[in-house]
Amino acid sequence: MRILIVNPVARPDPRGFSAWSAEIGMYAATIKAAGHEATVLTTSLYKEKELRDAIHATDGKCVIIYTRSRQADQARAIGAFFALQYPEATVFFTGPHASAWPADCLNVAQGVYALRGFAEHLLGKLCDALETRGDFFGLPGLSFPVMNRFYHNPIGEPPELSERPLPDREVTAYFEGIEGLEDSIGAELELSRGEYNTSDRTQAAFDMSAPQTGVIAPYQHRTCAQVVSEANALRESNPELKFIGFRDEHGFADAAWAVELCEAWRDEVGMPFWLVSRPEYLKEAVFEALADAGCFRIFVTMESGADHVRRRVIGRHVSDSHLMYLARACRRFRIAMITVNEMGFPGETEDMIQQTVELNRRMRPDWSLVSVFHPEPGSAIYQRCESKQWLSKSSYGVFYDPDVIVEQPWIRPKKLDTYLRNFNEEVFGPAKVPARR
């Protein structure tokens, strides 16, 4: 049986980061392991011809739509198109948005379903049931309509990552997506899954506002053997590969696990790598292991240089002194440091943005990235902005999209745009002498 997996994404990132999803790769790998065939459509726009061509390329029996909250409008429109134009196809919404708000997905049309939680381990059973016209209504995490009501099966305990297949990069056209980025990004893999903490910024993946349907996913690491195996497979499939990146910012949350991985990486992979990490995870022992294993660049997600914003607005418990330690450690171990900053948080003033600029100047990164804050739909901070009518109207924005802003009273969008365009000039330019009074 052939399955169409649709992956709605935002427009391409101008800085080169790929839109590839490990989750989609695991969907395809699980379906393949069950003896079925997966076709993946990654699309940044709603194009009916593209959707028709994709479903005609399969037998049109099943469509699985991976639904992030930021692309929920796009995903719902795609689901409604398939449900109305191809009634013989069974449509399933999966992913973060379908997990937190299944009714929002089921309302698009009759005959659609939602699979909540991390669901790839259920897809083999689902395909078998559809192929034999069997009953799939007992699947854990399934939400389905009956008459005018929605029913939600409890979400089962997901298996450990070590029990799941590695993502299928061939079906998802991964290497085509990163073509031309070999010298900047290389190849990416993910070390963990789930949310390490449930602050305002991170709880949106699985919101608990509806406890009977929502779930906060347990945090899981891949085993070190899995990471090594995936890295070596990437190198074999692409002999020109120069380095690999660990792109999930919670991957090094467990310091002991991080040290174990670095030792295995040094002995069994021996390839340079970069990583994205929250600064609070980077301790002395981790730095020593990273340098010994071949880490050459760290993207530090410091977000704001204002202690008030970090602690009170987005729930990040990291001090200025630790950020300065991190900067010194990067220089000591000769690891390039790129800071990842955001501006435009609710309650953030121009003075607080200046604190972000000043902290970057003191840290002396090799480069700094900056974006406009966009709250995750469903998080407490999003609900606050929505209730205050501070959100702009864009439905497809992502973290690098300057059109997605919180239109708040503390700093105006025009002023925010000026800081966005001039941020690196402020950080790396000559220090400005305060005006005399």
NORQUI-V955210 format. One record per residue. RES is the residue in one letter. D_CENTER is the distance of its C-alpha to the mean C-alpha in Angstrom with 1 decimal. Layout:
BEGIN
res;d_center
RES;D_CENTER
RES;D_CENTER
END
This chain:
BEGIN
res;d_center
M;29.5
R;26.9
I;23.6
L;21.7
I;17.9
V;16.5
N;12.9
P;13.0
V;11.0
A;11.9
R;14.6
P;14.2
D;13.1
P;16.6
R;15.8
G;15.0
F;11.4
S;11.0
A;9.2
W;9.7
S;8.0
A;9.4
E;9.8
I;12.0
G;13.8
M;14.7
Y;15.9
A;18.1
A;19.3
T;20.4
I;22.1
K;23.9
A;25.0
A;26.6
G;28.7
H;27.0
E;25.5
A;22.1
T;21.6
V;18.2
L;18.0
T;15.1
T;16.3
S;15.6
L;18.9
Y;21.0
K;23.8
E;26.3
K;27.9
E;24.7
L;24.0
R;27.7
D;27.8
A;24.8
I;26.4
H;29.8
A;28.6
T;28.0
D;30.6
G;28.9
K;28.9
C;25.3
V;22.1
I;18.7
I;16.2
Y;12.5
T;11.8
R;9.0
S;10.9
R;10.7
Q;12.1
A;14.4
D;17.6
Q;17.0
A;16.3
R;19.3
A;21.5
I;20.8
G;21.5
A;24.7
F;25.8
F;25.7
A;27.3
L;30.1
Q;30.8
Y;30.5
P;31.8
E;32.3
A;28.6
T;26.8
V;23.4
F;20.6
F;17.5
T;14.8
G;11.2
P;10.2
H;12.7
A;15.4
S;15.2
A;15.8
W;18.1
P;19.6
A;22.7
D;21.0
C;20.1
L;23.5
N;25.4
V;24.8
A;27.6
Q;29.7
G;28.9
V;25.1
Y;23.3
A;20.1
L;18.8
R;17.0
G;15.1
F;13.9
A;16.5
E;16.7
H;19.7
L;21.5
L;21.3
G;24.3
K;26.5
L;25.4
C;26.4
D;29.6
A;30.5
L;30.0
E;32.0
T;34.9
R;34.6
G;34.1
D;32.8
F;29.0
F;29.4
G;29.4
L;25.8
P;24.0
G;21.4
L;23.1
S;23.7
F;26.6
P;29.3
V;33.0
M;35.3
N;33.9
R;31.8
F;28.4
Y;28.3
H;25.5
N;25.9
P;24.8
I;21.6
G;22.8
E;22.0
P;19.3
P;20.5
E;19.4
L;17.0
S;20.3
E;21.7
R;19.2
P;19.5
L;17.5
P;15.2
D;17.6
R;16.9
E;20.2
V;19.7
T;16.4
A;18.3
Y;15.9
F;18.8
E;19.8
G;16.5
I;16.8
E;20.5
G;21.9
L;19.2
E;20.9
D;22.3
S;19.3
I;16.2
G;17.9
A;15.9
E;12.5
L;12.0
E;10.1
L;12.4
S;11.4
R;10.0
G;10.4
E;10.9
Y;13.4
N;14.9
T;15.1
S;15.8
D;15.6
R;12.2
T;10.5
Q;12.6
A;11.2
A;9.1
F;12.7
D;15.3
M;18.8
S;20.8
A;22.2
P;22.8
Q;24.4
T;21.3
G;18.3
V;17.1
I;15.3
A;14.0
P;15.9
Y;14.4
Q;15.1
H;15.6
R;16.4
T;20.1
C;21.1
A;23.1
Q;20.1
V;18.3
V;21.6
S;22.3
E;19.1
A;19.8
N;23.4
A;22.6
L;20.5
R;23.5
E;26.0
S;24.4
N;24.2
P;27.2
E;26.5
L;23.3
K;23.8
F;20.9
I;17.5
G;14.4
F;12.4
R;9.0
D;7.5
E;9.4
H;11.0
G;12.5
F;15.8
A;16.2
D;19.3
A;21.8
A;24.1
W;21.5
A;20.3
V;24.0
E;24.6
L;21.8
C;23.2
E;26.7
A;25.8
W;23.9
R;27.0
D;29.4
E;27.8
V;25.5
G;26.8
M;24.4
P;23.1
F;19.4
W;17.1
L;14.3
V;11.9
S;13.2
R;14.2
P;17.9
E;19.2
Y;18.4
L;20.5
K;24.0
E;27.2
A;27.1
V;23.5
F;24.5
E;27.6
A;25.8
L;23.2
A;26.1
D;28.1
A;25.4
G;24.9
C;21.9
F;22.6
R;19.8
I;17.5
F;15.0
V;15.8
T;13.6
M;16.8
E;15.9
S;19.5
G;22.9
A;24.5
D;24.9
H;25.3
V;21.9
R;20.1
R;22.1
R;23.2
V;20.6
I;17.2
G;18.6
R;18.0
H;21.1
V;21.6
S;24.9
D;26.0
S;28.2
H;25.4
L;23.6
M;26.9
Y;27.4
L;24.1
A;25.3
R;28.7
A;27.3
C;25.3
R;28.6
R;30.6
F;28.6
R;28.3
I;24.5
A;23.2
M;21.1
I;18.8
T;18.0
V;15.0
N;16.5
E;16.2
M;19.2
G;20.4
F;19.6
P;21.9
G;25.2
E;24.5
T;27.7
E;28.7
D;30.1
M;26.7
I;25.2
Q;28.2
Q;27.4
T;23.9
V;25.9
E;28.5
L;26.3
N;24.7
R;28.3
R;29.4
M;26.5
R;27.4
P;24.1
D;24.4
W;22.2
S;20.1
L;17.2
V;17.3
S;15.6
V;16.6
F;15.1
H;13.6
P;13.4
E;11.0
P;13.3
G;15.1
S;14.9
A;18.3
I;18.0
Y;17.1
Q;20.1
R;22.2
C;21.5
E;22.1
S;25.3
K;26.5
Q;25.8
W;23.9
L;21.1
S;21.5
K;21.7
S;18.8
S;16.8
Y;14.5
G;13.5
V;10.4
F;10.4
Y;13.0
D;15.1
P;18.4
D;19.6
V;17.3
I;19.2
V;20.6
E;24.3
Q;25.8
P;29.4
W;28.8
I;27.8
R;28.3
P;25.8
K;28.3
K;28.5
L;24.7
D;24.7
T;27.4
Y;25.5
L;22.4
R;24.8
N;26.9
F;24.5
N;25.1
E;28.8
E;29.0
V;27.4
F;29.2
G;32.3
P;35.6
A;35.7
K;37.2
V;40.5
P;40.6
A;43.0
R;46.4
R;47.5
END
